[in-house]
């Protein structure tokens, strides 16, 4: 209906083990929208949007482009380089800035004549900050955007204190119209229609079989299909060439044992596959619901995973994976689609494949994947591969902590590189995670022997924390940096002091912020003390006033 009304639909999926954080996935939905507009809108419509973006954002357009890189494709000719290529020297973006920028962007690009629908699947994996971004768009006080948000989650996998329920309550308190729907299993009539269609028989003939399947599966479509497949494998449901239709023994089907959950059925099915194909599916499952062609190519360059691509193709032919066409960045006025990604047809299939990896071996398995990607990372400048390699390696932190100091330092440097790049892309949650692990991997006494690495890690960690609104964490980390860098030249730690003063200001510790500023300026030879202020108590009184 949204598309029929001239609208635009973007869908994304959250994952529990994927590389991208929930915040990155949600932001990517708005980024994908830019490509959709480029594809569907006329040049004149794009020109009008372009003019409005320039009017509203002005010199801050480069900051929008940092959040939504694909926005540059909505600009044409020299306009793109004129407004997007030069970022002004302004303070770093933070989460509030991201929310406001996307809010303004949606006011411009969506309207009653151009409605937008955003669908996010598996919201049970969402966190507070990703839901806050969605909330900021839906509860826009100006109410000038036209956005329909649809979220799906498994109610049996969330507790009452999950962020989803706070998100729903907050939307209602802001007067946002919300509707909640429970999606149960198929009715026995719908299930019978599906089975009759699959077996190409009249519904009255399959009615008794459908009743048995419904009783055993509660109408769960995936469970029902897997149960029917198991009946075929056990020859309880088979095609009769003499009767020219599918036949079954109702008594035998009724007596057939059925696992209590679909995971067991799928796992049993996967176990029967050739070992190399199982190994390939295990690798794919470590990437979440989908694995990109680029990741497969990079892994295939290593000896351990050199046959990964061919065995994933076998899994595709067997129905355990499907190809999906993903929208790529335009190289011309025409849109191009490539089969760049393989995905599992259902979350339960991915869970079953991941379950084939022994729980005690999962850290090592992720570690090996990450190191394989890392060994070939020089062949690409892709952020996707860098982030993916670091993500997998970091899932084996318990192993890394037992490694020699030299190895831990190299892994800390790798996390510093990923964290720095993530901050440049405004992926603050991912950056915080990378840099936190990097700091954790530093050996004892690293400040003495590797002071610059420690300072860089903790400073960027503080920047990420500050951007996410973790002001106390940022302030504490920066204070620790300043103490550790006591003997370092002041000029080499001005950036640290600057951010520390901003955290003090954000915490309303204005007196301490003022004293710190005065001390730094005095050290630099600038005496800014007012003639009437002669001691610290006078400074405190002045600031408080």
N, C-alpha and C positions, 0 to 999 in steps of 0.2 A: 504493500500500500504506500509506503514512503517513496519508493522509486516511481510508482505510478503518479504520485502527486508532484513529481519533479524534484524529489529529494535525493539525498545521498546517504548511503549506508556503509559504515565501516565496522568491521568485527575484529575482535582480538580475543586471545585466550590466555589466561593466567596459568601458571604451572608451579608445582612445588619444588622442582629441582632444575628448572631452566636457568640459563645464564642471566637473563634480564630480570631485574627486580620488578615488582608490581608497578612501581612508579614509572619505570622506563616503558613498560608495556602500555600503560594508560596514556602516557605522553605520545607514544608511537601511534596511537589511534588518531590523534589530532594531526600528527605529521603525515600519516597516510591520507588524510582528508585533502591535504594540499595536492597530492598527485591525482586524486579523484577529480578535484576541481579543474586541474590542468587538462585532464582527459575529456571532461564532459562540457565545460563552459566554452562559450564562444570567445573570440579575441576581445570583442567589445565588453563582454561581462567581466573578463579578467582585467581589462583596463580599468573599469570602474572600481573593482575591488582593490587593484593596485593603488589607485589614487587615494582611496579611503585609508588604506594601510599607511601610506606615506603621511596623510593628514593626522591620523591618530597617533602613530608611533614616532614619526619624525626621526630624530637622530638615534632613537632607541630601536630602530628596525634591525640593526645587527644583533641586538640581544634576542629579538624574536627569532632570528635565523639560527641562533645558537640552540634555542629550545626546539624549534621546528625547522630543521635544515632544508626540508623540501619546499619551504615557502619561497625559496629563490626561483623555483620553476613557475611560480605564478607571476613572475616579473619577466619582462621582455627586453631584449636589446641592451642598450647602455644603462638603462634604468637600474638593472640588477647590480652592476658593479658600482654605480653611483651611490646607491643607498645601503647596500648590504655588505660590501667588502671592507668597510672601514669602521671598526668599533671604537667608540670614544672611550677615553680613559675615565671610566666610571667604576664605582664599587662593584664587586662581584655580584652576580645574580644569587638570589636565595629562593627558598621555596615559595615565600609569599610573592616574590616578583614573578616566578613562573606561573603561579595561579592567576595573578592579575593580567599577565601578558596573554595567556590562553583565553581568559575571560574576554578581554578586549578583541582578540582575534575572532572569537565565535560571534561576538556582536556584529562584526563586519561581514563575515562570510555566510552566516545563516540568517534566514528571514522566512516569512510566511510563504513566499514564492520559492524559497530554496531551503526547505527544512533538512535537518541533519539527524540521522539516527546512529547512535553508537552502541554497539552490542559488545559486552565483555562477558565471556564465559568463565565458569569456575571461580566466581568471586570469593569462594571460601579461602582462596590463597591470597586475597587482598590484605593489605595492612592499613593502618590508620592514615598514613600520609598519602597513599594512592587514592583512597576513598575521599580524603579531604580535597584533592584536586578535582575529582568529579563533582563533589559537593559545591565547590566554588563556582563551577560553570552552571550547574542547575539552579543555584540559589542567587544568581546574579541579581542584585537589587534593581538594576535598570530594566531587567526583564525584556531586553531588546533582542536577545538571541532566541532562536527557535530550534531547540535541541530535545530530542527524545532519547532518553537513556534506558537501555534494557540490560539488566544484569541477571545472570543465572548462577545459582549455587546449589550445592547439595546440603540440604537442611540437616541430614543425618551426620554430617561431618563438621558441624560448627556447634560450639557451646553457646550458652546464653550470654556470655560476656564477650562474644566475638564482635569485632569492629563493625560488621555488617548491620547489626541491630542498632548500634549508636548512630550509624550513618542514616538508616531509615528514620529514626526518631528525629534527628536533626533536620532532615529534609521536610518532615511534616511540620516541625516547629517554625520553619521558614516559609510555610505556606505553599510548598512545592507539591503539586498533585502527584500522588503515588498510588500504585495499584500492586497488590501482591497476589500471585497465583501459585497454587500448588499443582505441580505436574506429576500425577500418579501414573501407574502402569496403564497399559491399554485395557479397554473393556473387553469382555469375552466376545462380544459381537465384532469389534474392530480386529481383535486377534484372529478370529475365524475368517474374516475377510482377507487378512494378510496371508494366512496359511492357505486358504483356498486359491488365492492368486498365485502363490509360490508353487503350489502343486498342480495348478491348472485343473482344478476340479470344481464342481458346484459347491457353494457354501453348505448346502444341506448334507453333502457327503462328508465333508471335513468337520462337521459340527461336533461329533463325539471326540475326535482327536484334539480339536481345539480346546474342548472343555478340560481334558486331561492336562494339556500343556499349560492352560491358564491356572489350574489348581497347583501345578508344580512351580510355576515361575511368577505368579502374581501379575502377569501381564507385562513384565519387563521385556521390551523388544529384543535387546541384546541377549538376555538370558534365554528367551524363547528360541531365537535363531540358533544359539549355541546348543541348546537341548535338542532341537530338530537335527542339527548336524551330527550330534552324538548318536542319535537314533539311527541315522543312515550308516554311520561307521559300525554300529553293532547289528546292522541288517534288520533292525526292528521297523524301519521305514525304508522301503525299497520300490524301485520301479518295476512293474510287471509288463513285459513285452506282450504277453498273451492277452492281458486285459487292457493294455495300452494306457495305463495310468499308474499313479503311485498307490501302493497298498500298505496296510499295516495291521498288526494284531493288537487290537485294543487292550486285551488282557495283559499281553507282554509289555506294552508301552506303559500301562498303568502300574505294573510291578517294577518297571525300570527304576533303578536307584539314581538319585540326582543329588549332586553336591549341594551343600547349603549356600554356596555362593558361586557367582560366575567366574571369579578369579581362579578357583580350583579347576573348573572346566577348561578355561583358557590355558592355564599352566600345564595341564595334562596334554593339551593339544600341542603346545610349544615344545614340550619335552621330547615328543616323538620326532621332531625335526632333526636333520643332520647337524652335527656339532658345529660346523663352520657357520651355518645359517643361524643357529642359536646364538653363537658368539656375536654375529653381526647385529642381531636384534637387541642383544644386551648392550652393545655399544650405542645403538640408536636411542635406547631408552634412557641412557644417561644424559642425553641432551634435552629431555622433556618430551613434549608431545610431537615435536618435529625436529628434523635434522636437515641442515641446508646442504646443497650440492657442494658448496665451497668447503665446508667442514669435512665432508666425505673425501673430497679430493686431497685435502691437506693430510688427513689421517692415512690415506692410501699410499702416501709417500714413505711411510714408516714400514719397517719389516714386519712388525706384528700385525698391522692392519692392512697389508698390501692388497688383500682380496676383498676388502670390505664392500666396495661398490658392487661387485658381481653378486655377492651373497645378499645384499639388500635388494637387488633386482629380483632374486629368487623369492624373497619375502613379499615383494610387490606382486609377483605372479601368483603367490599363494594367498593373497588377500590380507596379509598382516601389516602391510603398508600401502599407502595411496600417494600418488603424485598430486601436488597442488600447484597451480599457477599463481605466482606472486607478482604483484605490481612492481615494476622496476622504474628507476629514475629515467625520465625521458631523455633521449638523445636527439629527438627531433620533435616535430609537431605531432607525430603519431605515437601512440602508446604501444609498447612491446611487452609481451608476456612470455616468460620462459618457465619451463618445468624445473624450477630451482630448488624445490623443497620436497622432502618426503615426510609424511606424517602418519601417525598411528590412526586407524579409523575410529578408535574409541579409547578413552582413558584407561579402561579396564585392560585393554590389550597391552598398552604401555606398562601398566602396573604389573601385569603378569610377566612381561619380558624383563622388567627390572627385578622382579622377584626371583628370577633364575640366578641372579648374582647372590652368592652366599653373603649374609649380613656382615660377617667378619672380613669379607674380602672387598667390600664396596669402596672403602677408602683407597685401597691399593688399585682397584680398577679405575676409579676416577683419576688417581695420580698418574697412571700409565697413559690414559687418554690425554691428560693435560701436557705431559712431557712429550708425547708424540706430536701434538700440535705445536708445542714450543720449539721442537727440533727443526721444524720447517717454517717457522714464523718469518725468517729472513726473506722468504720468497714472496711475501705479501706485506702490504702496509695496512691491511684490513683491521679496523678496530674490532670487528666481530670475532676474528680469530684470536686476537690478543685477549679480549675479555673472556672468551670461552676457555682458552688455555689457563688463564689465571683462576677462573671460577672452578675448574676441575681440580687444579693443583691445591687450591685452598680448601677443598672438601677433604683433603688428606692432611690437614694441619697437624693432627695427632702423630702422623708419621714424620712430618718435617721437623717437629720439635726434637726428635731423636737424632737428627742428622748432624754432621759436623758443622762447626760455626761458619766455615766458608760457604757451605751450601745454603745455610739459613740466610746468610747475608745476600747471596745472589737471588734467593727467592724474595727477600725483603725489597731488593732493588726492582725486581719484576713487578711486585705489587705497587711500588712507588710509581713506576711507569704507567701501569694500568690506572691507578688512582688519579694521576695527573691528567691523563687523557680523558677519563670519565668526567672530571671536573670541567674540562674544556667543552665537553658535550652536554654539560648541565645534568649529568647522571649522578646526582649527589648521593643518593642512597647506595648505588653500586660503588662509588668512590669511597664512601665511608667504610663499607665492608672491606674493600681491597686494602685500604690504608690501615685499618684496624688490625687485619691479619699481618700486614707487613711490620707493624710496630711490635706485635706479639712475637714475631719470629726473630727479632733482634737478640743476639746473644748478650750475656751479662757484660757489663762494662763497655758497651758499644759506644756510649757517649764519649769515652776517652779516646778510642782508637778510630771510630767512624762517626765523628761528630756531625759532619755535613749530611750524611745519609740520615742520621737520627733526626736532625733538625728539619730536613726537608719532609720526612715522613710525618713527623708530629705537627708541623705547620700546615701541611695539606690536609691532614686528618682534622685539624681544628677548623680549616676553611669549610670542609664538607659538613662538619657538625654544625657550624654557625649557619650555613645555608639551609640546613634542615630544621633550624630552630632549636637545636640542642645546645643552647647557650651555655649552660652550666658545664657541660662536657668540654666545650671549646675553651672556656675560660680556664678550667682546671688543667687541661693539656698545655695551653700556652704558658700558664704560670710555671708548670714543670719545666718547659723549654727554657724559660728565662733563667730559672735557677740553675739548670745544667749548663747554660751558656754564659755563666757569670764572667769568665775570663775571655770571652769573645769580644772583638771590637764592636762598638755600638752600631756602626754603619752596617755591619753584617747581620744585625737582628732588628733593624727598623721595621721591616714588614711584620715581624712577630709582635713587636710592641704596638704597631698600628692596629692589628686585629685584636690584640688583647684589650686595648682601650675601647674598641667598638663593643666588645663583650661586656666590659664594665658599664658602658653607657646603656646597653640593652638590659642589664640587670639593675639599672637605676642606681649604681654605685658611683654617683657623679663626683663626689669628693675625691675618691680614689682615682678616678679617671683624670680629673684635673691635676692632681698631684703628680701622676705619672707623666702627663703631658709636660708639665712645668719642669720636672726633673730631666726629661729627655732633651728639651730645648736648652736648658742650662748646660747640659753636657755638650751640646753642639755649639755652645757659645752665644746663645740667644737668651737674654734675660727679659722675660715677659712679665715679671712680677709687678703689679701695680704699686706705686709709691706708698699707698696707704696700707698695703698688706705686708706685714713684716714677719709673720710666722704661720705655721700650718693651721692653727686654730682659726686664724682670720680667713684663710683660704676656705676652710670648711664652712664657716658662717656665710661667706659670700656666695658660694655655690648653692647652699641650702636656700638662701634667699631667692 
